[in-house]
Each structure stands twice: as structure tokens, then as C-alpha cells.
Amino acid sequence: MYTHGRVRIARNLQYEQTLAGPVEFAGIGLHSGAPVRLKMLPAPAGAGVLFRRTDLDNFEIPANGRNVAKVSYATSLMRHGVLISTTEHLLSALIGYGVDNVIVELDNLELPILDGSALPYIEAFQSVGLQTQRRRREYIRIRKTIEVRDNSKFIALYPGEGYSVSYAIDFPSPIGKQSFQLDLNTGAYASELASARTFGFREDEAMLRNMGLIRGASEQNAIILTHEGVQNGPLRFANEFVRHKVLDLIGDLALAGRRIQGRVIAERAGHAMHTALVSRLMQDRSAWELVHLPAEHNLTMPPAALTA
């Protein structure tokens, strides 16, 4: 089993956080195959996640549900015709590591796929550290059930403590049925989810490439599956496939704009259903409320060390 040192993220549940310094990446887009450089910069309290296209006069797109573009094989944002694609792995890492405010600069339309997981982002965050800010973090507390169904596919949000996710998938062999659940408030994102990679079937490659997709896919950034099994093993987890679906889900739900307090259950869902749930949640203001956590939750640093 692949682990990342069984690292548990220090939990700061009360106050917003940003990066303590910049981090940079270079790579290619999974679907476009285009080279891209990405830089993340600290941002002031209350800024949220702001994408900036440096190749288009620093055009900015906030990461929220209002800017979600058509979703199929990846989650993309669009504002005034400007696109930023495949945002889910980075958004997942930001939620999983507790980064509330950050400016994400990139010089092309798609984020780099890196190794196909969120692990490179987590390692970068660990290398520079986080800065706790003075603003108290607001949570979206679920007050009533919100569901999206599509025949046998299903995803729902329920009231509950913490931020628990339960996911079940059913793919053709060699994946089959898998399930996984995790509460993000335990701080186990880095060790239990971050390293789970995206995956695809070799038999679908020609079709997807004809659709203009996966032009940057390779054995270095995705798990490749054939009828016989995993072509480029070993797996990092026996159930790496469903863990990656949970990773994607957390990134897509980040588009609600704040961390969720409640339970998420998904069965055979995908990016389109994830973002449809965000849309439905945002449209039903009676289904949620903004809250601060009680004072008894621990901080990662004393209030005297907080910054604006």
C-alpha cells in the first residue's frame, strides 16, 4: 500500500488560512496536452480561491459555482468566455489541507495534471507552510437534504457534524465495486486521499482522443486499465479508484465557496452530478446556513500569531 508517511494535517477549524509563501509547478494539461506553468500566491483573508490567467492580461475567475462551465470529464470554470479547465485536483487539495485564500496564476487554459493526484500540491503546501489569518472561517452547514438523481446514479447532502464523504462506484472489470468513506475533519486527507490518481480504460483512448480529450494522458499521470488489469501498477491503494472519486468530489464541492459541514453520500456519480449538487444547494437558501465553529475547536497557532 502506498502512503504519504501517514501524515495527518494539523487542524485549524476556526480561522482562515493562506499559504505562507508562493509555490510553483510546471507540466501539461491532461486533456489539452498543452504546457502550463502554475504559481500559487498567498491571498488576504476573505479573498477565497481566485484563478488568474497571466497569458490573458491577468484575467480573473473566482472559484465558485456561478462560474462553472459545461462539465463532462473534468470541472472547468468560465467567465466572459475565458476558460480554466481541470480545476478539481487543486481545489480538492486546498480544501483537504485547509487553505482558504489563495491566488492561482496560470499561463494556459488547463491546470497541469502532474502525477494525476493531489499529492504534489499537498507536498508543496507542506514545504512552505500555512499562515493563520484573523478572519474566522465560515462554514456552509447543511440544514436539510439536497439530492440529485439520474437513474441508478445518486448524490446527496445531509445535515451532520464534521465533513464526511461516503462514495460507492461500480465500474467494469478490473475495478468492479468499491466504496470508501472519510471525515475530512480528522485531518487524514494527506495520507488517505491525496495520492489517489485519476484513471482510464485503454479501450476508451481512441474515442476520447477523437473528442479532443486526454491529449496529455500518459502512464506517468494516470492509471491505465485493460481487460487484464492495471497496465502501469502497482496501485497506491487497493481501492485507489474510489479514493480518487472522493478526491474529485471534494474539489467539485469546493465550488460552493466554503467548506461544508454535513454528510455527503454518492453512488456512481461524477463531475456533472457533483457540480449539479452545488448548483442545487446554492439555489435553495433554506437548505443551509453560514456558521462559525464554537470556540472549543483547537487552533494550529495561538491568536497572537494570527495575521490579517
C-alpha positions in Angstrom: 0.0 0.0 0.0 1.3 3.5 -0.9 1.1 6.1 1.8 2.4 9.5 2.3 4.1 9.0 5.6 0.7 8.6 7.2 0.8 12.4 7.6 -2.2 13.9 9.3 -2.9 17.6 8.6 -2.8 19.9 11.6 -6.4 21.0 12.0 -7.3 24.7 12.2 -11.0 24.6 12.1 -11.8 28.1 13.4 -9.7 30.5 11.4 -9.0 31.1 7.7 -5.6 30.2 6.3 -3.4 31.1 3.4 0.0 29.8 2.1 3.0 31.1 4.0 4.8 31.6 0.7 4.5 31.0 -3.1 4.7 27.6 -4.7 5.2 26.9 -8.5 4.5 24.0 -10.8 5.1 23.2 -14.5 3.5 20.5 -16.5 0.9 19.7 -19.2 -2.8 19.7 -19.2 -4.5 16.2 -19.1 -7.0 17.0 -21.8 -5.3 19.8 -23.8 -1.8 18.4 -23.7 -0.7 22.0 -23.6 2.3 23.1 -21.5 1.4 25.3 -18.5 3.1 27.0 -15.6 1.2 27.5 -12.4 2.0 29.7 -9.4 0.1 30.0 -6.1 0.4 33.1 -4.0 -0.8 34.0 -0.5 -4.0 36.0 -0.5 -5.7 38.2 2.1 -8.4 36.9 4.4 -11.8 36.7 2.7 -10.3 36.5 -0.8 -11.2 32.9 -1.4 -9.7 31.0 -4.3 -9.0 33.3 -7.3 -7.7 32.0 -10.6 -5.7 34.4 -12.8 -4.8 33.8 -16.5 -1.4 35.6 -16.8 -1.5 34.9 -20.6 -4.7 37.0 -20.9 -3.9 40.2 -19.1 -4.3 38.6 -15.7 -8.0 37.9 -16.3 -9.5 36.7 -13.0 -12.1 33.9 -12.4 -13.2 33.3 -8.8 -13.7 29.6 -8.0 -17.4 29.4 -7.3 -20.5 27.7 -8.6 -21.5 30.8 -10.7 -18.5 30.3 -12.9 -18.8 26.5 -13.6 -18.6 25.7 -17.3 -20.0 22.6 -19.0 -18.7 19.6 -17.1 -18.0 16.2 -18.5 -14.6 14.6 -17.9 -13.2 17.5 -15.8 -14.5 20.5 -13.9 -13.9 23.8 -15.7 -14.6 27.4 -14.9 -15.6 30.1 -17.4 -16.2 33.9 -17.1 -16.8 36.2 -20.1 -15.7 33.4 -22.4 -12.4 32.8 -20.6 -11.8 29.2 -19.6 -9.9 27.5 -16.9 -10.1 23.7 -17.1 -9.5 20.7 -14.8 -9.6 22.5 -11.5 -10.8 19.7 -9.3 -7.5 18.3 -8.1 -6.1 21.6 -6.9 -9.4 22.7 -5.3 -9.6 19.3 -3.5 -6.1 19.8 -2.1 -6.9 23.3 -0.9 -10.0 22.1 1.0 -8.2 19.0 2.2 -5.2 20.9 3.6 -7.3 23.8 4.9 -6.2 26.6 2.5 -9.0 29.2 2.3 -7.4 32.1 0.5 -5.0 31.8 -2.5 -4.3 33.4 -5.9 -3.7 30.8 -8.6 -1.8 32.1 -11.6 -1.5 30.0 -14.8 -0.4 30.8 -18.3 -2.7 28.5 -20.3 -6.3 27.2 -20.2 -5.8 24.0 -18.2 -4.1 23.2 -14.9 -1.2 20.8 -15.0 -2.2 17.2 -14.3 1.2 16.5 -12.6 1.1 12.8 -11.4 -2.7 12.6 -11.7 -3.3 13.1 -8.0 -3.4 15.9 -5.5 -0.2 14.8 -3.8 2.2 17.2 -5.5 0.1 20.1 -4.2 0.0 18.8 -0.7 3.8 18.3 -0.6 4.2 21.9 -1.8 1.9 23.2 0.9 3.8 21.2 3.5 7.1 22.7 2.2 6.0 26.3 2.6 3.6 26.0 5.5 0.4 27.9 6.2 -0.3 31.3 7.7 -3.3 31.5 10.0 -5.4 34.7 9.4 -7.5 36.7 11.8 -10.8 36.1 10.0 -13.0 33.4 11.4 -13.8 30.7 8.9 -17.4 30.4 7.7 -18.9 27.0 7.1 -21.9 26.0 5.0 -23.9 24.0 7.5 -26.4 21.7 5.8 -29.9 22.2 7.3 -31.9 19.8 5.1 -31.4 17.1 2.5 -30.4 18.1 -1.1 -30.4 15.3 -3.7 -29.5 14.8 -7.3 -30.6 11.5 -9.0 -30.0 10.1 -12.5 -31.5 6.6 -12.7 -29.1 4.5 -10.7 -26.7 7.4 -10.0 -27.2 9.4 -6.9 -25.6 12.1 -4.8 -26.9 13.9 -1.7 -26.0 16.3 1.1 -27.4 15.7 4.6 -27.2 17.5 7.9 -24.4 16.2 10.1 -21.3 17.1 12.2 -17.9 17.4 10.5 -17.5 16.9 6.8 -18.0 13.2 6.0 -18.0 11.8 2.5 -19.1 8.3 1.5 -18.7 7.2 -2.1 -19.5 3.9 -4.0 -18.6 3.1 -7.5 -19.3 0.3 -9.9 -17.0 0.1 -13.0 -16.3 -2.7 -15.5 -13.6 -5.2 -14.6 -10.9 -5.0 -13.3 -12.3 -2.2 -11.0 -15.7 -3.6 -10.1 -17.5 -2.3 -7.0 -15.6 -0.2 -4.4 -16.6 2.1 -1.6 -14.8 4.5 0.7 -15.7 6.9 3.4 -13.8 9.6 5.2 -14.4 12.6 7.6 -12.1 15.4 6.5 -12.1 16.9 9.9 -9.9 14.1 11.1 -7.0 15.6 9.2 -6.4 12.4 7.2 -6.7 13.9 3.7 -2.9 13.8 3.0 -2.5 10.2 3.9 -5.8 8.7 2.8 -6.8 10.6 -0.4 -4.2 13.0 -1.8 -2.1 10.4 -3.6 -5.0 8.6 -5.3 -4.6 9.1 -9.1 -7.0 9.6 -12.0 -7.6 6.5 -14.2 -8.9 5.4 -17.5 -9.5 2.4 -19.7 -7.2 1.7 -22.7 -10.1 0.7 -24.8 -11.6 4.2 -24.5 -8.5 6.0 -25.5 -9.2 6.4 -29.2 -12.8 7.7 -28.6 -11.6 10.2 -26.0 -8.8 11.5 -28.2 -11.2 11.9 -31.1 -13.3 14.0 -28.8 -10.3 16.3 -28.2 -9.7 14.9 -24.7 -6.8 13.2 -22.8 -4.2 14.5 -25.2 -1.8 14.8 -22.3 -2.5 11.5 -20.7 0.3 9.0 -20.1 1.4 6.3 -17.7 3.1 8.9 -15.7 -0.1 10.8 -14.8 -2.9 8.3 -14.9 -3.7 4.7 -14.0 -4.2 2.8 -17.3 -6.6 -0.2 -17.3 -7.0 -3.0 -19.7 -9.3 -6.1 -19.6 -6.3 -7.9 -18.0 -5.8 -5.4 -15.2 -3.7 -2.4 -14.3 -1.2 -1.7 -17.1 1.1 0.6 -15.1 0.9 -0.7 -11.5 1.4 -1.1 -8.7 -1.6 0.8 -7.2 -1.1 3.1 -4.3 -4.2 1.7 -2.6 -6.1 -1.4 -3.3 -9.2 0.8 -3.7 -7.4 3.7 -5.3 -10.1 4.2 -7.9 -12.9 5.1 -5.4 -10.5 7.2 -3.3 -9.8 9.3 -6.4 -13.5 9.8 -6.9 -13.7 11.1 -3.4 -10.8 13.4 -4.1 -12.6 14.7 -7.2 -15.9 15.2 -5.3 -14.2 17.3 -2.6 -12.7 19.5 -5.3 -16.0 19.9 -7.1 -17.9 20.7 -3.8 -15.3 23.4 -3.1 -17.2 25.4 -5.7 -19.8 26.1 -3.1 -17.3 28.7 -1.9 -16.8 27.5 1.6 -16.1 24.2 3.4 -19.2 22.1 4.1 -20.4 21.0 7.4 -22.6 17.9 6.8 -22.6 14.4 5.2 -22.2 13.6 1.5 -23.2 10.3 0.0 -22.6 9.5 -3.6 -23.2 6.4 -5.7 -21.8 6.1 -9.2 -21.8 9.9 -9.6 -19.3 12.0 -11.5 -18.2 15.6 -12.1 -21.6 16.6 -13.7 -23.6 15.4 -10.8 -21.1 16.8 -8.3 -21.5 20.3 -9.7 -25.2 19.9 -10.2 -25.4 19.3 -6.4 -23.5 22.5 -5.8 -25.9 24.4 -8.1 -29.0 22.9 -6.4 -27.5 23.7 -2.9 -26.8 27.3 -3.9 -30.3 27.8 -5.3 -32.1 26.6 -2.1 -31.1 29.1 0.5 -33.3 27.4 3.1 -31.1 24.2 2.9 -28.1 25.8 4.5 -26.7 28.5 6.8 -23.3 30.1 7.3 -21.8 29.4 10.7 -18.6 29.7 12.7 -17.4 26.8 14.8 -17.5 27.0 18.6 -14.5 28.3 20.4 -13.5 24.9 21.8 -12.1 23.8 18.5 -8.3 23.9 18.5 -6.1 26.2 16.6 -2.8 25.5 15.0 -1.3 28.6 16.5 -2.2 31.0 19.3 -4.3 34.1 18.4 -1.3 36.3 19.0 0.3 34.8 15.9 -2.6 35.5 13.6 -2.3 37.8 10.7 -4.8 40.0 8.9 
